[in-house]
Amino acid sequence: MFGVLGELFITGGVLVFLFLAWQLWWNDAVMAASQSRAAESISRSWTEDVAPDPAPAPAEEGYGDPIVATAPGNADAFAVLYVPRFGADYHRTIAEGVGTNVLNSPDSGIGHYPGTQMPGEVGNFAIASHRSANGGGMHVINELQLGDAIYVQTADGYYTYRFRDFEYVPPSAVEAIAPVPHDLEATAVDRLITLTTCNPLYSTAERIIAYGVFESWQPTSAGAPAELAAMMPAA
């Protein structure tokens, strides 16, 4: 009798575990698809009505200092993130704020830390996402390699950053998103991007931080950088 009950409990536990695992995977996949569609829509809205520049500046000359937009209101979408290392079809909307209304949203999934810098600005453009839920916007962040491109598209143009290094910190280490990470008294001179998410997978025990350094920017009228153009759904 007790043996039969024990087997039933074990079987029931296994079924519950499998159901929860399936539900987590399914929810993640559905949210990721929804967030991708939203990013595709906003990207197209910025490019479809812009006439290409007939005489774009040579790449070696660049386009001068990047345009820096004013920070938007809470939960407002203002950028699209592309990371080739995350997959050729990876694109997610960045919205202002890191609350559940942004990180759990089917329309964004990537949040900008209020008070940190905007794309192209001197200082630290710091963003956050879930690692393994609600679309898992930074699920494979640990696979980034030195020099990997991190692209940010806004209504003004395209900002290219290059991945430099990782850091693992406790959730309380807010100094990681300071204008000069971990040096609250220093004056920023570099343009950085900081990606933050939970670590390890399926845990909130710590944060994995990926730092990138600004490389270049170009206006929307100049078109996207070559590698990014091949990824963009609007191309």
N, CA, C and O of each residue as an XYZ file, in Angstrom:
940
protein
N       0.832     -1.197      0.000
C       0.000      0.000      0.000
C       0.878      1.264      0.000
O       0.725      2.146     -0.845
N       1.805      1.322      0.977
C       2.671      2.496      1.062
C       3.587      2.589     -0.161
O       3.916      3.686     -0.613
N       3.997      1.434     -0.693
C       4.827      1.437     -1.892
C       4.097      2.014     -3.077
O       4.668      2.780     -3.853
N       2.832      1.650     -3.224
C       2.029      2.176     -4.325
C       1.830      3.676     -4.182
O       1.957      4.422     -5.153
N       1.511      4.123     -2.949
C       1.326      5.562     -2.711
C       2.608      6.335     -2.996
O       2.587      7.427     -3.565
N       3.732      5.733     -2.581
C       5.012      6.386     -2.825
C       5.281      6.552     -4.310
O       5.745      7.604     -4.750
N       4.991      5.518     -5.077
C       5.188      5.608     -6.517
C       4.273      6.651     -7.154
O       4.664      7.368     -8.076
N       3.037      6.719     -6.636
C       2.102      7.715     -7.163
C       2.593      9.138     -6.886
O       2.523     10.009     -7.754
N       3.094      9.362     -5.661
C       3.606     10.690     -5.315
C       4.808     11.051     -6.181
O       4.927     12.183     -6.650
N       5.686     10.092     -6.386
C       6.869     10.345     -7.211
C       6.457     10.668     -8.649
O       6.952     11.618     -9.255
N       5.528      9.845     -9.184
C       5.048     10.082    -10.546
C       4.386     11.447    -10.669
O       4.604     12.179    -11.635
N       3.561     11.778     -9.655
C       2.899     13.070     -9.663
C       3.889     14.221     -9.613
O       3.724     15.229    -10.299
N       4.925     14.057     -8.789
C       5.946     15.089     -8.686
C       6.677     15.287     -9.997
O       6.946     16.419    -10.401
N       7.000     14.187    -10.662
C       7.683     14.269    -11.939
C       6.808     14.966    -12.973
O       7.300     15.787    -13.748
N       5.519     14.650    -12.994
C       4.605     15.269    -13.944
C       4.474     16.771    -13.689
O       4.448     17.568    -14.626
N       4.392     17.145    -12.413
C       4.312     18.574    -12.071
C       5.574     19.305    -12.522
O       5.512     20.397    -13.086
N       6.726     18.671    -12.259
C       7.996     19.271    -12.661
C       8.053     19.454    -14.178
O       8.460     20.511    -14.661
N       7.649     18.435    -14.926
C       7.665     18.509    -16.378
C       6.708     19.580    -16.892
O       7.015     20.295    -17.847
N       5.538     19.684    -16.247
C       4.568     20.699    -16.648
C       5.123     22.102    -16.414
O       4.991     22.973    -17.273
N       5.746     22.325    -15.251
C       6.302     23.639    -14.948
C       7.438     23.979    -15.908
O       7.553     25.114    -16.369
N       8.281     22.980    -16.206
C       9.384     23.210    -17.138
C       8.851     23.547    -18.525
O       9.359     24.456    -19.182
N       7.821     22.814    -18.976
C       7.221     23.093    -20.279
C       6.599     24.483    -20.293
O       6.754     25.224    -21.264
N       5.893     24.842    -19.214
C       5.236     26.137    -19.141
C       6.263     27.270    -19.183
O       6.053     28.282    -19.851
N       7.385     27.089    -18.456
C       8.429     28.090    -18.455
C       9.013     28.249    -19.859
O       9.174     29.371    -20.340
N       9.326     27.142    -20.511
C       9.892     27.202    -21.856
C       8.900     27.824    -22.826
O       9.276     28.676    -23.631
N       7.641     27.414    -22.761
C       6.634     27.917    -23.676
C       6.410     29.411    -23.481
O       6.342     30.167    -24.451
N       6.297     29.835    -22.221
C       6.101     31.254    -21.938
C       7.289     32.064    -22.457
O       7.110     33.138    -23.031
N       8.484     31.553    -22.257
C       9.683     32.238    -22.719
C       9.670     32.385    -24.239
O       9.979     33.455    -24.762
N       9.314     31.317    -24.946
C       9.295     31.338    -26.403
C       8.232     32.300    -26.935
O       8.486     33.052    -27.876
N       7.045     32.274    -26.333
C       5.955     33.160    -26.766
C       6.332     34.619    -26.550
O       6.119     35.461    -27.422
N       6.901     34.915    -25.365
C       7.293     36.294    -25.062
C       8.416     36.767    -25.982
O       8.410     37.907    -26.446
N       9.369     35.890    -26.239
C      10.480     36.266    -27.120
C       9.978     36.616    -28.517
O      10.429     37.595    -29.112
N       9.059     35.829    -29.034
C       8.503     36.091    -30.358
C       7.741     37.412    -30.385
O       7.845     38.175    -31.346
N       6.984     37.675    -29.340
C       6.221     38.915    -29.264
C       7.152     40.120    -29.180
O       6.924     41.132    -29.842
N       8.200     40.012    -28.368
C       9.150     41.109    -28.233
C       9.891     41.370    -29.542
O      10.172     42.519    -29.883
N      10.202     40.310    -30.266
C      10.878     40.464    -31.561
C       9.989     41.185    -32.562
O      10.456     42.052    -33.300
N       8.698     40.826    -32.592
C       7.777     41.486    -33.518
C       7.661     42.973    -33.192
O       7.617     43.808    -34.096
N       7.613     43.299    -31.906
C       7.511     44.704    -31.504
C       8.750     45.476    -31.918
O       8.655     46.613    -32.380
N       9.928     44.851    -31.750
C      11.178     45.508    -32.148
C      11.225     45.718    -33.652
O      11.677     46.763    -34.121
N      10.763     44.733    -34.407
C      10.719     44.845    -35.863
C       9.843     46.013    -36.291
O      10.187     46.755    -37.211
N       8.718     46.169    -35.624
C       7.783     47.233    -35.972
C       8.379     48.610    -35.721
O       8.269     49.500    -36.564
N       9.009     48.788    -34.564
C       9.554     50.110    -34.237
C      10.754     50.422    -35.121
O      10.961     51.576    -35.494
N      11.548     49.410    -35.461
C      12.696     49.615    -36.345
C      12.238     50.092    -37.717
O      12.806     51.031    -38.275
N      11.220     49.450    -38.252
C      10.695     49.848    -39.566
C      10.142     51.272    -39.538
O      10.281     52.016    -40.509
N       9.518     51.645    -38.428
C       8.925     52.979    -38.341
C       9.981     54.067    -38.425
O       9.684     55.189    -38.835
N      11.217     53.746    -38.040
C      12.294     54.728    -38.081
C      12.986     54.808    -39.434
O      13.635     55.809    -39.734
N      12.859     53.781    -40.247
C      13.645     53.728    -41.483
C      12.831     53.864    -42.768
O      13.355     54.323    -43.782
N      11.580     53.477    -42.738
C      10.849     53.385    -44.008
C      10.560     54.741    -44.643
O      10.352     54.820    -45.853
N      10.543     55.813    -43.841
C      10.243     57.128    -44.407
C      11.468     58.032    -44.490
O      11.339     59.229    -44.744
N      12.661     57.465    -44.276
C      13.884     58.268    -44.322
C      14.590     58.039    -45.656
O      14.918     56.906    -46.007
N      14.818     59.115    -46.389
C      15.499     59.009    -47.675
C      16.986     58.755    -47.452
O      17.606     59.431    -46.631
N      17.568     57.799    -48.164
C      19.006     57.531    -48.018
C      19.835     58.749    -48.401
O      19.484     59.479    -49.327
N      20.938     58.967    -47.685
C      21.860     60.051    -47.983
C      22.581     59.728    -49.297
O      23.258     58.703    -49.372
N      22.459     60.569    -50.336
C      23.093     60.265    -51.628
C      24.621     60.326    -51.569
O      25.304     59.760    -52.422
N      25.153     61.022    -50.551
C      26.613     61.146    -50.443
C      27.028     60.931    -48.987
O      27.427     61.882    -48.315
N      26.939     59.709    -48.499
C      27.286     59.446    -47.101
C      28.765     59.708    -46.838
O      29.598     59.573    -47.734
N      29.081     60.080    -45.607
C      30.468     60.343    -45.239
C      31.276     59.062    -45.288
O      30.782     58.008    -44.889
N      32.515     59.130    -45.771
C      33.370     57.938    -45.763
C      33.511     57.388    -44.362
O      33.532     58.147    -43.392
N      33.608     56.070    -44.246
C      33.649     55.426    -42.947
C      34.786     55.940    -42.087
O      34.634     56.073    -40.873
N      35.961     56.241    -42.720
C      37.111     56.648    -41.926
C      36.940     58.047    -41.346
O      37.553     58.378    -40.331
N      36.099     58.877    -41.991
C      35.855     60.219    -41.480
C      34.780     60.232    -40.411
O      34.808     61.070    -39.509
N      33.850     59.328    -40.503
C      32.799     59.264    -39.517
C      31.788     60.393    -39.654
O      31.800     61.127    -40.642
N      30.924     60.530    -38.675
C      29.831     61.508    -38.729
C      29.861     62.469    -37.551
O      28.836     63.043    -37.182
N      31.044     62.643    -36.960
C      31.147     63.552    -35.834
C      30.616     62.936    -34.558
O      30.396     61.728    -34.482
N      30.414     63.767    -33.566
C      29.901     63.277    -32.289
C      28.491     62.723    -32.471
O      27.693     63.287    -33.220
N      28.184     61.627    -31.793
C      26.848     61.036    -31.940
C      25.749     61.919    -31.380
O      25.948     62.654    -30.412
N      24.594     61.831    -32.006
C      23.416     62.501    -31.450
C      23.020     61.795    -30.162
O      22.963     60.566    -30.112
N      22.748     62.570    -29.125
C      22.318     62.018    -27.847
C      20.912     62.522    -27.563
O      20.696     63.722    -27.390
N      19.968     61.608    -27.517
C      18.568     61.972    -27.296
C      18.297     62.221    -25.816
O      19.055     61.796    -24.944
N      17.208     62.912    -25.561
C      16.747     63.110    -24.187
C      16.104     61.830    -23.678
O      15.409     61.139    -24.424
N      16.332     61.516    -22.422
C      15.747     60.305    -21.837
C      14.225     60.363    -21.933
O      13.632     61.400    -21.633
N      13.579     59.268    -22.347
C      12.117     59.253    -22.495
C      11.413     59.061    -21.155
O      12.050     58.935    -20.109
N      10.099     59.041    -21.214
C       9.321     58.787    -20.013
C       9.302     57.307    -19.649
O       9.698     56.456    -20.445
N       8.846     57.017    -18.461
C       8.822     55.646    -17.975
C       8.058     54.716    -18.916
O       6.931     55.001    -19.322
N       8.703     53.591    -19.252
C       8.147     52.527    -20.100
C       8.043     52.917    -21.569
O       7.532     52.142    -22.377
N       8.520     54.106    -21.925
C       8.487     54.504    -23.336
C       9.628     53.812    -24.091
O      10.767     53.797    -23.625
N       9.317     53.246    -25.245
C      10.327     52.594    -26.083
C      11.110     53.655    -26.843
O      10.535     54.623    -27.339
N      12.450     53.466    -26.935
C      13.262     54.473    -27.623
C      14.425     53.876    -28.413
O      15.139     54.616    -29.090
N      14.636     52.564    -28.347
C      15.782     51.978    -29.051
C      15.514     50.498    -29.313
O      14.620     49.892    -28.724
N      16.320     49.937    -30.218
C      16.296     48.499    -30.487
C      17.711     47.970    -30.327
O      18.663     48.553    -30.845
N      17.843     46.870    -29.613
C      19.141     46.245    -29.367
C      19.349     45.071    -30.311
O      18.469     44.224    -30.465
N      20.533     45.025    -30.949
C      20.931     43.908    -31.795
C      22.281     43.389    -31.298
O      23.217     44.166    -31.113
N      22.378     42.095    -31.087
C      23.644     41.481    -30.668
C      23.856     40.250    -31.543
O      23.249     39.212    -31.277
N      24.689     40.325    -32.568
C      24.876     39.180    -33.468
C      25.220     37.885    -32.747
O      24.794     36.810    -33.169
N      25.981     37.973    -31.672
C      26.353     36.766    -30.931
C      25.134     36.067    -30.343
O      25.184     34.865    -30.083
N      24.045     36.793    -30.129
C      22.820     36.201    -29.584
C      21.976     35.519    -30.652
O      20.976     34.877    -30.333
N      22.364     35.651    -31.911
C      21.613     35.044    -33.008
C      21.313     36.055    -34.092
O      21.130     37.241    -33.815
N      21.264     35.589    -35.325
C      21.041     36.478    -36.467
C      19.661     37.129    -36.447
O      19.464     38.171    -37.072
N      18.709     36.533    -35.740
C      17.355     37.085    -35.696
C      17.061     37.777    -34.367
O      15.903     38.049    -34.054
N      18.110     38.063    -33.580
C      17.895     38.694    -32.275
C      17.720     40.200    -32.434
O      18.601     40.870    -32.973
N      16.614     40.730    -31.980
C      16.368     42.160    -31.908
C      15.279     42.391    -30.864
O      14.218     41.768    -30.912
N      15.552     43.297    -29.918
C      14.609     43.575    -28.831
C      14.509     45.072    -28.575
O      15.492     45.804    -28.689
N      13.319     45.509    -28.230
C      13.076     46.911    -27.917
C      13.614     47.258    -26.536
O      13.476     46.490    -25.584
N      14.228     48.428    -26.449
C      14.668     48.978    -25.170
C      13.690     50.069    -24.771
O      13.411     50.981    -25.548
N      13.176     49.969    -23.562
C      12.257     50.976    -23.031
C      12.827     51.545    -21.730
O      13.690     50.933    -21.101
N      12.344     52.699    -21.343
C      12.846     53.360    -20.143
C      12.310     52.697    -18.881
O      11.107     52.479    -18.739
N      13.232     52.379    -17.958
C      12.857     51.789    -16.679
C      13.202     50.313    -16.611
O      13.362     49.650    -17.636
N      13.314     49.808    -15.396
C      13.650     48.397    -15.193
C      12.625     47.700    -14.290
O      12.943     46.715    -13.623
N      11.408     48.217    -14.277
C      10.331     47.578    -13.529
C       9.707     46.448    -14.327
O      10.066     46.220    -15.482
N       8.773     45.742    -13.707
C       8.125     44.622    -14.386
C       7.308     45.077    -15.587
O       7.083     44.295    -16.511
N       6.857     46.340    -15.586
C       6.096     46.842    -16.737
C       6.951     46.923    -18.000
O       6.418     47.023    -19.105
N       8.267     46.881    -17.841
C       9.192     46.868    -18.986
C       9.803     45.486    -19.171
O       9.726     44.916    -20.259
N      10.411     44.939    -18.115
C      11.125     43.670    -18.246
C      10.190     42.492    -18.510
O      10.603     41.501    -19.111
N       8.951     42.587    -18.072
C       7.982     41.504    -18.304
C       7.023     41.817    -19.445
O       6.032     41.114    -19.640
N       7.316     42.855    -20.184
C       6.402     43.301    -21.226
C       6.561     42.492    -22.510
O       7.686     42.174    -22.897
N       5.466     42.155    -23.175
C       5.550     41.474    -24.484
C       6.019     42.403    -25.594
O       6.266     41.957    -26.714
N       6.144     43.694    -25.291
C       6.556     44.659    -26.312
C       7.991     45.158    -26.150
O       8.514     45.814    -27.051
N       8.633     44.863    -25.026
C      10.001     45.358    -24.846
C      10.895     44.237    -24.318
O      11.463     43.484    -25.108
N      11.028     44.116    -23.008
C      11.863     43.067    -22.436
C      13.246     43.541    -22.047
O      13.910     42.895    -21.236
N      13.706     44.674    -22.615
C      14.984     45.271    -22.246
C      14.689     46.633    -21.621
O      13.950     47.434    -22.194
N      15.263     46.894    -20.455
C      15.008     48.152    -19.765
C      16.267     48.987    -19.602
O      17.357     48.455    -19.394
N      16.105     50.289    -19.697
C      17.199     51.240    -19.486
C      17.136     51.761    -18.057
O      16.100     52.245    -17.603
N      18.257     51.653    -17.358
C      18.298     52.161    -15.980
C      18.137     53.675    -15.978
O      18.978     54.382    -16.533
N      17.067     54.187    -15.363
C      16.883     55.638    -15.301
C      18.076     56.305    -14.613
O      18.605     55.788    -13.628
N      18.483     57.436    -15.132
C      19.609     58.157    -14.555
C      20.941     57.800    -15.177
O      21.912     58.540    -15.020
N      21.009     56.669    -15.889
C      22.243     56.369    -16.620
C      22.165     57.030    -17.994
O      21.114     57.521    -18.406
N      23.288     57.031    -18.686
C      23.368     57.787    -19.927
C      22.557     57.139    -21.054
O      22.160     55.976    -20.982
N      22.330     57.942    -22.092
C      21.618     57.490    -23.276
C      22.615     56.989    -24.327
O      23.814     57.230    -24.185
N      22.152     56.296    -25.382
C      23.065     55.805    -26.419
C      23.959     56.911    -26.981
O      23.488     57.993    -27.328
N      25.262     56.616    -27.062
C      26.215     57.567    -27.611
C      26.705     58.629    -26.652
O      27.625     59.377    -26.985
N      26.119     58.716    -25.474
C      26.495     59.754    -24.515
C      27.740     59.335    -23.728
O      27.949     58.150    -23.470
N      28.562     60.318    -23.350
C      29.711     60.035    -22.499
C      29.200     59.553    -21.144
O      28.355     60.199    -20.523
N      29.712     58.426    -20.697
C      29.231     57.808    -19.469
C      28.829     56.375    -19.731
O      29.482     55.674    -20.505
N      27.768     55.937    -19.099
C      27.413     54.521    -19.120
C      25.935     54.330    -19.485
O      25.046     54.628    -18.687
N      25.694     53.841    -20.671
C      24.342     53.474    -21.108
C      24.074     52.071    -20.571
O      24.556     51.087    -21.132
N      23.316     51.978    -19.500
C      23.143     50.709    -18.777
C      21.737     50.158    -18.981
O      20.745     50.865    -18.801
N      21.670     48.883    -19.359
C      20.396     48.236    -19.638
C      20.305     46.889    -18.923
O      21.315     46.318    -18.511
N      19.084     46.399    -18.785
C      18.850     45.151    -18.056
C      17.786     44.323    -18.749
O      16.949     44.844    -19.485
N      17.834     43.008    -18.498
C      16.825     42.097    -19.028
C      16.811     40.832    -18.195
O      17.759     40.539    -17.466
N      15.723     40.085    -18.311
C      15.691     38.749    -17.723
C      16.664     37.842    -18.460
O      16.961     38.045    -19.637
N      17.152     36.838    -17.741
C      18.060     35.867    -18.354
C      17.298     34.642    -18.852
O      17.620     34.097    -19.908
N      16.291     34.209    -18.099
C      15.652     32.925    -18.413
C      14.152     32.942    -18.197
O      13.566     31.904    -17.888
N      13.524     34.078    -18.349
C      12.066     34.178    -18.231
C      11.594     35.403    -18.990
O      12.383     36.299    -19.290
N      10.306     35.440    -19.301
C       9.695     36.589    -19.971
C      10.480     37.025    -21.214
O      10.751     38.209    -21.417
N      10.828     36.051    -22.021
C      11.527     36.333    -23.260
C      13.016     36.113    -23.199
O      13.666     36.015    -24.240
N      13.579     36.033    -21.995
C      15.006     35.749    -21.841
C      15.892     36.598    -22.731
O      16.679     36.065    -23.513
N      15.772     37.914    -22.621
C      16.470     38.811    -23.528
C      17.985     38.723    -23.495
O      18.648     39.142    -24.444
N      18.544     38.183    -22.414
C      20.005     38.039    -22.327
C      20.382     36.614    -21.937
O      21.310     36.395    -21.158
N      19.657     35.662    -22.483
C      19.818     34.254    -22.107
C      21.240     33.746    -22.323
O      21.744     32.974    -21.507
N      21.898     34.165    -23.409
C      23.231     33.645    -23.725
C      24.286     34.739    -23.591
O      25.269     34.743    -24.332
N      24.094     35.656    -22.665
C      25.045     36.740    -22.462
C      26.442     36.215    -22.177
O      27.428     36.852    -22.548
N      26.541     35.061    -21.523
C      27.834     34.482    -21.161
C      28.645     34.033    -22.378
O      29.825     33.711    -22.243
N      28.032     34.007    -23.558
C      28.728     33.569    -24.765
C      29.408     34.712    -25.525
O      30.072     34.480    -26.535
N      29.241     35.946    -25.039
C      29.899     37.072    -25.699
C      31.412     36.878    -25.714
O      31.992     36.332    -24.775
N      32.036     37.333    -26.791
C      33.488     37.218    -26.944
C      34.090     38.589    -27.229
O      33.431     39.464    -27.790
N      35.344     38.762    -26.836
C      36.031     40.037    -26.983
C      35.880     40.577    -28.405
O      36.172     39.890    -29.384
N      35.417     41.824    -28.493
C      35.260     42.464    -29.798
C      33.907     42.273    -30.439
O      33.643     42.870    -31.483
N      33.027     41.454    -29.852
C      31.692     41.262    -30.420
C      30.959     42.597    -30.514
O      31.055     43.440    -29.623
N      30.229     42.768    -31.606
C      29.456     43.992    -31.802
C      28.183     43.973    -30.968
O      27.538     42.937    -30.808
N      27.840     45.138    -30.445
C      26.563     45.374    -29.768
C      25.999     46.635    -30.416
O      26.554     47.723    -30.261
N      24.899     46.485    -31.139
C      24.324     47.608    -31.875
C      23.073     48.129    -31.171
O      22.264     47.362    -30.650
N      22.941     49.452    -31.171
C      21.740     50.099    -30.653
C      21.204     51.008    -31.742
O      21.909     51.901    -32.212
N      19.973     50.789    -32.144
C      19.308     51.622    -33.138
C      18.299     52.519    -32.452
O      17.525     52.057    -31.613
N      18.299     53.798    -32.800
C      17.275     54.726    -32.330
C      16.686     55.448    -33.540
O      17.067     55.173    -34.677
N      15.777     56.353    -33.299
C      15.217     57.139    -34.390
C      16.296     57.989    -35.064
O      16.158     58.351    -36.233
N      17.371     58.308    -34.334
C      18.436     59.161    -34.867
C      19.454     58.397    -35.692
O      20.037     58.956    -36.621
N      19.683     57.124    -35.372
C      20.694     56.383    -36.109
C      21.138     55.116    -35.411
O      20.393     54.513    -34.639
N      22.381     54.722    -35.702
C      22.911     53.441    -35.234
C      24.198     53.660    -34.439
O      25.107     54.358    -34.888
N      24.260     53.056    -33.260
C      25.399     53.204    -32.361
C      26.064     51.837    -32.216
O      25.417     50.855    -31.853
N      27.351     51.789    -32.501
C      28.083     50.532    -32.435
C      29.000     50.517    -31.218
O      29.814     51.419    -31.021
N      28.848     49.473    -30.408
C      29.723     49.248    -29.257
C      30.432     47.910    -29.465
O      29.965     47.069    -30.233
N      31.571     47.716    -28.773
C      32.313     46.465    -28.824
C      32.476     45.906    -27.414
O      32.921     46.596    -26.497
N      32.101     44.629    -27.269
C      32.205     43.974    -25.971
C      33.659     43.912    -25.512
O      34.563     43.630    -26.299
N      33.870     44.186    -24.199
C      35.216     44.167    -23.639
C      35.407     43.095    -22.558
O      36.339     42.295    -22.640
N      34.538     43.075    -21.556
C      34.752     42.081    -20.500
C      33.503     41.865    -19.657
O      32.523     42.605    -19.742
N      33.582     40.814    -18.834
C      32.508     40.435    -17.914
C      32.874     40.813    -16.487
O      34.035     41.052    -16.153
N      31.834     40.858    -15.661
C      32.014     40.993    -14.225
C      30.831     40.298    -13.556
O      29.719     40.306    -14.084
N      31.073     39.702    -12.403
C      30.013     39.053    -11.632
C      29.907     39.772    -10.298
O      30.887     39.882     -9.560
N      28.714     40.257     -9.994
C      28.532     41.080     -8.798
C      27.260     40.663     -8.063
O      26.390     40.018     -8.648
N      27.147     41.030     -6.775
C      25.888     40.791     -6.068
C      24.805     41.739     -6.582
O      25.120     42.770     -7.176
N      23.537     41.404     -6.361
C      22.454     42.261     -6.852
C      22.509     43.693     -6.327
O      21.946     44.600     -6.940
N      23.179     43.900     -5.204
C      23.239     45.225     -4.587
C      24.321     46.129     -5.188
O      24.412     47.297     -4.809
N      25.132     45.628     -6.102
C      26.290     46.372     -6.622
C      25.868     47.386     -7.677
O      26.196     47.235     -8.854
N      25.143     48.415     -7.259
C      24.646     49.419     -8.207
C      25.780     50.252     -8.802
O      25.595     50.914     -9.823
N      26.963     50.219     -8.162
C      28.087     50.988     -8.689
C      28.556     50.464    -10.046
O      29.316     51.138    -10.741
N      28.108     49.270    -10.426
C      28.483     48.718    -11.736
C      27.868     49.508    -12.885
O      28.353     49.429    -14.014
N      26.807     50.270    -12.615
C      26.165     51.039    -13.678
C      26.432     52.537    -13.537
O      25.753     53.351    -14.162
N      27.417     52.900    -12.719
C      27.812     54.301    -12.582
C      28.440     54.782    -13.890
O      28.866     53.958    -14.699
N      28.509     56.103    -14.117
C      29.132     56.621    -15.339
C      30.536     56.057    -15.569
O      30.916     55.750    -16.699
N      31.299     55.927    -14.480
C      32.563     55.192    -14.499
C      32.365     54.027    -13.539
O      32.440     54.221    -12.326
N      32.115     52.826    -14.044
C      31.764     51.710    -13.165
C      32.731     51.534    -11.997
O      33.949     51.468    -12.169
N      32.138     51.461    -10.798
C      32.866     51.211     -9.549
C      33.727     52.381     -9.086
O      34.512     52.232     -8.150
N      33.595     53.526     -9.717
C      34.326     54.721     -9.261
C      33.358     55.892     -9.278
O      33.252     56.616    -10.269
N      32.657     56.066     -8.171
C      31.578     57.044     -8.120
C      32.079     58.481     -8.133
O      31.303     59.401     -8.390
N      33.363     58.688     -7.859
C      33.907     60.045     -7.823
C      34.535     60.466     -9.141
O      34.803     61.650     -9.346
N      34.773     59.522    -10.032
C      35.481     59.825    -11.283
C      34.564     60.524    -12.285
O      33.345     60.354    -12.260
N      35.175     61.309    -13.162
C      34.455     61.957    -14.253
C      34.566     61.098    -15.509
O      35.670     60.735    -15.915
N      33.454     60.776    -16.115
C      33.451     59.901    -17.293
C      34.078     60.601    -18.489
O      33.853     61.789    -18.722
N      34.867     59.847    -19.241
C      35.432     60.340    -20.496
C      35.133     59.374    -21.645
O      35.272     59.731    -22.815
N      34.724     58.155    -21.306
C      34.412     57.148    -22.316
C      32.911     56.987    -22.466
O      32.138     57.348    -21.578
N      32.515     56.441    -23.602
C      31.120     56.101    -23.853
C      30.991     54.581    -23.718
O      31.555     53.837    -24.520
N      30.263     54.129    -22.723
C      30.159     52.707    -22.430
C      28.730     52.210    -22.585
O      27.775     52.986    -22.536
N      28.603     50.902    -22.772
C      27.314     50.226    -22.648
C      27.499     49.103    -21.641
O      28.517     48.412    -21.645
N      26.503     48.929    -20.777
C      26.557     47.882    -19.761
C      25.281     47.061    -19.830
O      24.183     47.593    -19.663
N      25.426     45.761    -20.079
C      24.295     44.829    -20.097
C      24.297     44.079    -18.774
O      25.326     43.536    -18.372
N      23.160     44.042    -18.098
C      23.067     43.347    -16.826
C      21.912     42.349    -16.836
O      20.853     42.610    -17.407
N      22.134     41.208    -16.199
C      21.079     40.215    -16.070
C      21.425     39.266    -14.926
O      22.506     39.364    -14.345
N      20.533     38.367    -14.603
C      20.735     37.470    -13.472
C      21.692     36.336    -13.826
O      21.835     35.955    -14.988
N      22.333     35.814    -12.802
C      23.266     34.710    -12.964
C      23.280     33.891    -11.666
O      23.216     34.471    -10.582
N      23.362     32.549    -11.754
C      23.369     31.745    -12.984
C      21.954     31.613    -13.559
O      21.018     32.244    -13.068
N      21.808     30.796    -14.593
C      20.489     30.593    -15.184
C      19.498     30.123    -14.133
O      19.845     29.330    -13.257
N      18.269     30.609    -14.215
C      17.176     30.219    -13.325
C      17.472     30.573    -11.874
O      16.989     29.907    -10.959
N      18.264     31.618    -11.661
C      18.601     32.051    -10.308
C      18.766     33.562    -10.301
O      19.087     34.165    -11.325
N      18.544     34.175     -9.135
C      18.786     35.614     -8.972
C      19.889     35.848     -7.946
O      19.954     36.915     -7.334
N      20.746     34.867     -7.758
C      21.774     34.933     -6.721
C      22.771     36.060     -6.963
O      23.233     36.690     -6.011
N      23.107     36.319     -8.217
C      24.067     37.362     -8.533
C      23.717     37.964     -9.886
O      22.738     37.572    -10.521
N      24.532     38.920    -10.315
C      24.337     39.540    -11.617
C      25.581     39.318    -12.478
O      26.710     39.390    -11.991
N      25.357     39.050    -13.750
C      26.452     39.017    -14.714
C      26.395     40.325    -15.486
O      25.346     40.718    -15.997
N      27.537     40.989    -15.562
C      27.636     42.292    -16.198
C      28.523     42.166    -17.433
O      29.617     41.608    -17.355
N      28.065     42.673    -18.556
C      28.871     42.695    -19.777
C      29.107     44.157    -20.156
O      28.159     44.914    -20.369
N      30.371     44.541    -20.238
C      30.735     45.915    -20.568
C      31.166     46.022    -22.027
O      31.868     45.155    -22.548
N      30.737     47.089    -22.668
C      31.155     47.369    -24.029
C      31.613     48.808    -24.164
O      31.231     49.657    -23.359
N      32.429     49.094    -25.175
C      32.966     50.429    -25.418
C      32.468     50.932    -26.771
O      32.448     50.193    -27.756
N      32.071     52.192    -26.798
C      31.554     52.818    -28.020
C      32.630     52.832    -29.106
O      33.795     53.130    -28.843
N      32.216     52.507    -30.323
C      33.137     52.515    -31.452
C      32.770     53.593    -32.475
O      33.637     54.347    -32.916
N      31.485     53.670    -32.854
C      31.097     54.619    -33.898
C      29.582     54.788    -33.904
O      28.848     54.068    -33.227
N      29.143     55.758    -34.689
C      27.705     55.921    -34.909
C      27.500     56.442    -36.326
O      28.419     56.998    -36.927
N      26.303     56.262    -36.854
C      25.935     56.842    -38.138
C      24.442     57.127    -38.150
O      23.659     56.379    -37.565
N      24.045     58.209    -38.817
C      22.629     58.598    -38.828
C      21.783     57.619    -39.630
O      22.294     56.856    -40.450
N      20.499     57.655    -39.381
C      19.567     56.761    -40.074
C      19.676     56.902    -41.585
O      19.575     55.913    -42.311
N      19.882     58.130    -42.063
C      19.961     58.360    -43.505
C      21.156     57.683    -44.154
O      21.166     57.482    -45.368
N      22.176     57.325    -43.354
C      23.354     56.655    -43.900
C      23.160     55.153    -43.998
O      24.001     54.450    -44.558
N      22.063     54.662    -43.459
C      21.838     53.224    -43.461
C      22.561     52.567    -42.297
O      23.366     53.198    -41.613
N      22.268     51.310    -42.087
C      22.855     50.577    -40.974
C      24.260     50.097    -41.312
O      24.583     49.930    -42.489
N      25.111     49.872    -40.297
C      26.399     49.222    -40.555
C      26.168     47.890    -41.270
O      25.133     47.249    -41.092
N      27.143     47.489    -42.076
C      26.965     46.332    -42.960
C      26.504     45.080    -42.216
O      25.554     44.426    -42.645
N      27.161     44.741    -41.110
C      26.796     43.527    -40.380
C      25.377     43.629    -39.852
O      24.617     42.661    -39.892
N      25.026     44.805    -39.357
C      23.687     45.003    -38.809
C      22.627     44.984    -39.901
O      21.543     44.437    -39.697
N      22.922     45.571    -41.055
C      21.952     45.621    -42.146
C      21.511     44.227    -42.544
O      20.353     44.020    -42.908
N      22.432     43.262    -42.477
C      22.093     41.886    -42.841
C      21.165     41.238    -41.829
O      20.494     40.256    -42.146
N      21.118     41.780    -40.601
C      20.291     41.207    -39.549
C      18.931     41.866    -39.459
O      17.971     41.252    -38.994
N      18.840     43.099    -39.895
C      17.654     43.892    -39.612
C      16.419     43.385    -40.351
O      16.474     43.143    -41.557
N      15.305     43.223    -39.635
C      14.072     42.753    -40.278
C      13.530     43.730    -41.293
O      12.764     43.345    -42.177
N      13.917     44.997    -41.182
C      13.411     46.002    -42.115
C      14.188     46.039    -43.410
O      13.794     46.718    -44.358
N      15.302     45.305    -43.456
C      16.141     45.358    -44.657
C      15.472     44.663    -45.810
O      16.031     44.607    -46.905
